[in-house]
Amino acid sequence: MLWTTRGERVRTLGSHTDLVRKLVFTRDGTHVVAAGGDEVVSVYAVPSGPPLALTGNTAGVKDIALSGDDHWVASAGLDGSVWVWPIGGGQGRRFLGHAAAVKAVAFTRDGRLVSGAEDDRARIWRLDDVGAPPTGAALRAWLDQQTNLTVAAPHAAE
């Protein structure tokens, strides 16, 4: 529910099928984003307007974040994925790389996204379009440039 600071109810925003874990207002106060134990991230216009469902997670959402310009919404999924959508809806991007539930997401000032998970890893994701990775020998340089992955030689057979 949306309330005034005087305790007056403005409207019922909506509901989730499980607990609500986080609510975030845009800086200008025109939208509130909500997420929780279900798979949906909801965007509500303030003070009125229909809700918008951002979908893609296959398990509950532990955390959400808004980009500094309020154009992007990110989610930390218990399914091990990170999702980013335009706040007004549209095609989301799924980021994979964690081996356990993602517990936190945050945008950086330079337009990247950081995620932390129960696999004891923090990952930094580029949000600009870097294109498909090359194959062969050029792959190592591309990984060094575009990701936070470390390329290691395979272990010799024992």
Order of alpha helices (4+ residues) and beta strands (2+ residues): beta-beta-beta-beta-beta-beta-beta-beta-beta-beta-beta-beta-beta-alpha
